Amino acid sequence: MGAENESAVTEFILEGFSGLDQSLQLFLSLVLLLIYLTTVMGNATIIFLVCVDHRLQTPMYFFISNLSFLEIWFTSSTSIKLFVILSSGRRTISLSTCFAQCYFYSALGYTELVLLVVMSFDRYVAICQPLHYAAIMKPQLCIHLVVATWVTGMTLSSYRLVLVYRLTFCGSNKIHHFFCDNSPLFKLSCSDTSLLWKIDSVLLSLVILVSLCLTLVFYMGILFCILHLPAASEKKKAFTTCSSHLITLAIAYGSCIALYVRPSEDVSLETNRVVALLNTVLYPFLNPFIYSLRNKTVILALNEAIARATMQLFP
């Protein structure tokens, strides 16, 4: 980026939702705060329960707890700044903070896509190979899969930071979005971004579509196995579990495809903002309820934890 960047633009202004009435912005900030706190508390509860309850110390809940940990940071990477914007009107963000936000948003997003593939593989083995499940999904393999997931996500996102760092900003510093993403930064840059648009779009599309195809392959295998289960009760239980997972997959991949799996220049900033809200606010909010808090084992563990805490506080 160099000194030319530093002297031209030292901070950006996030103009997402600036056209809304001030009272509406304040109301939305309170709604966002409520959703954010619920998201953090819900996902933190899942992590806590998996750590303390032996019934939840299985590969499936190990992966779900990692997803919960990821979701806390993923929604925090954008929601905190959006809350500040809506509640106080402070829209400025420094270059370094903007680039860091862009990196962590994409890194956590990539990590989540890879983790969803791992989780679908875990469900495939559990349903289609139940007798070999314990032998295949050993704790060591689960840890290796999670580590590989995080390393892959962070590595894939590094290129986006390099792309953004190469841009020069010598004109307007107003980003028409509520967080720093590549698309609005490319539109704002006075550099020639035609090649960067193509590289970013191709790599994003490749990651999203490959992970989606792998996930669908595993779930198609799961569906085939479910149809061949002998007992109706087993079919119902498997269908219930998989259907809830598919809801979150539809939101996650649907928002990603709407935002990124087409030439980025063709995506309007208005569409980008609305769909990004689904991706960064609604999806992390729904995950705890869909994956865990509807599960009888999790509810039982939660009730027991509350009962123990109550006994300690009020003996």
ChimeraX attribute file (.defattr): number of C-alpha atoms within 10 A of each C-alpha:
attribute: neighborCount
match mode: 1-to-1
recipient: residues
	/A:1	12
	/A:2	10
	/A:3	8
	/A:4	11
	/A:5	16
	/A:6	14
	/A:7	10
	/A:8	14
	/A:9	16
	/A:10	14
	/A:11	17
	/A:12	20
	/A:13	19
	/A:14	24
	/A:15	17
	/A:16	20
	/A:17	17
	/A:18	16
	/A:19	8
	/A:20	11
	/A:21	10
	/A:22	14
	/A:23	11
	/A:24	12
	/A:25	20
	/A:26	18
	/A:27	14
	/A:28	16
	/A:29	21
	/A:30	15
	/A:31	12
	/A:32	19
	/A:33	18
	/A:34	11
	/A:35	18
	/A:36	22
	/A:37	13
	/A:38	16
	/A:39	26
	/A:40	20
	/A:41	15
	/A:42	22
	/A:43	28
	/A:44	18
	/A:45	17
	/A:46	27
	/A:47	19
	/A:48	14
	/A:49	20
	/A:50	20
	/A:51	15
	/A:52	12
	/A:53	14
	/A:54	10
	/A:55	13
	/A:56	18
	/A:57	15
	/A:58	16
	/A:59	21
	/A:60	17
	/A:61	21
	/A:62	21
	/A:63	20
	/A:64	23
	/A:65	26
	/A:66	16
	/A:67	24
	/A:68	24
	/A:69	16
	/A:70	20
	/A:71	26
	/A:72	20
	/A:73	16
	/A:74	22
	/A:75	23
	/A:76	19
	/A:77	20
	/A:78	21
	/A:79	22
	/A:80	14
	/A:81	19
	/A:82	25
	/A:83	22
	/A:84	14
	/A:85	22
	/A:86	25
	/A:87	19
	/A:88	13
	/A:89	16
	/A:90	14
	/A:91	20
	/A:92	17
	/A:93	17
	/A:94	13
	/A:95	17
	/A:96	12
	/A:97	13
	/A:98	19
	/A:99	21
	/A:100	14
	/A:101	19
	/A:102	22
	/A:103	24
	/A:104	20
	/A:105	22
	/A:106	22
	/A:107	23
	/A:108	21
	/A:109	23
	/A:110	23
	/A:111	23
	/A:112	21
	/A:113	23
	/A:114	25
	/A:115	25
	/A:116	23
	/A:117	20
	/A:118	22
	/A:119	23
	/A:120	22
	/A:121	19
	/A:122	20
	/A:123	21
	/A:124	22
	/A:125	20
	/A:126	19
	/A:127	18
	/A:128	19
	/A:129	13
	/A:130	13
	/A:131	11
	/A:132	11
	/A:133	17
	/A:134	14
	/A:135	9
	/A:136	15
	/A:137	18
	/A:138	12
	/A:139	15
	/A:140	8
	/A:141	12
	/A:142	19
	/A:143	15
	/A:144	10
	/A:145	17
	/A:146	20
	/A:147	11
	/A:148	15
	/A:149	21
	/A:150	18
	/A:151	13
	/A:152	16
	/A:153	21
	/A:154	19
	/A:155	14
	/A:156	17
	/A:157	21
	/A:158	14
	/A:159	15
	/A:160	23
	/A:161	19
	/A:162	13
	/A:163	16
	/A:164	21
	/A:165	15
	/A:166	15
	/A:167	20
	/A:168	22
	/A:169	23
	/A:170	17
	/A:171	11
	/A:172	13
	/A:173	18
	/A:174	17
	/A:175	22
	/A:176	21
	/A:177	23
	/A:178	24
	/A:179	25
	/A:180	24
	/A:181	21
	/A:182	21
	/A:183	21
	/A:184	19
	/A:185	24
	/A:186	22
	/A:187	15
	/A:188	20
	/A:189	17
	/A:190	14
	/A:191	14
	/A:192	11
	/A:193	18
	/A:194	10
	/A:195	9
	/A:196	18
	/A:197	18
	/A:198	15
	/A:199	15
	/A:200	19
	/A:201	18
	/A:202	17
	/A:203	16
	/A:204	24
	/A:205	19
	/A:206	13
	/A:207	15
	/A:208	20
	/A:209	17
	/A:210	15
	/A:211	20
	/A:212	17
	/A:213	12
	/A:214	17
	/A:215	23
	/A:216	16
	/A:217	16
	/A:218	20
	/A:219	19
	/A:220	13
	/A:221	16
	/A:222	22
	/A:223	18
	/A:224	12
	/A:225	16
	/A:226	20
	/A:227	13
	/A:228	10
	/A:229	15
	/A:230	9
	/A:231	10
	/A:232	11
	/A:233	10
	/A:234	13
	/A:235	16
	/A:236	13
	/A:237	11
	/A:238	19
	/A:239	16
	/A:240	11
	/A:241	15
	/A:242	17
	/A:243	12
	/A:244	16
	/A:245	18
	/A:246	16
	/A:247	15
	/A:248	18
	/A:249	18
	/A:250	12
	/A:251	17
	/A:252	21
	/A:253	18
	/A:254	15
	/A:255	21
	/A:256	21
	/A:257	16
	/A:258	14
	/A:259	25
	/A:260	21
	/A:261	21
	/A:262	15
	/A:263	14
	/A:264	20
	/A:265	16
	/A:266	9
	/A:267	15
	/A:268	12
	/A:269	18
	/A:270	13
	/A:271	11
	/A:272	21
	/A:273	18
	/A:274	14
	/A:275	20
	/A:276	21
	/A:277	16
	/A:278	17
	/A:279	22
	/A:280	21
	/A:281	21
	/A:282	19
	/A:283	21
	/A:284	29
	/A:285	24
	/A:286	18
	/A:287	22
	/A:288	25
	/A:289	16
	/A:290	17
	/A:291	22
	/A:292	19
	/A:293	18
	/A:294	13
	/A:295	12
	/A:296	10
	/A:297	13
	/A:298	20
	/A:299	14
	/A:300	12
	/A:301	19
	/A:302	18
	/A:303	12
	/A:304	13
	/A:305	16
	/A:306	12
	/A:307	12
	/A:308	13
	/A:309	12
	/A:310	11
	/A:311	10
	/A:312	9
	/A:313	8
	/A:314	7
	/A:315	7
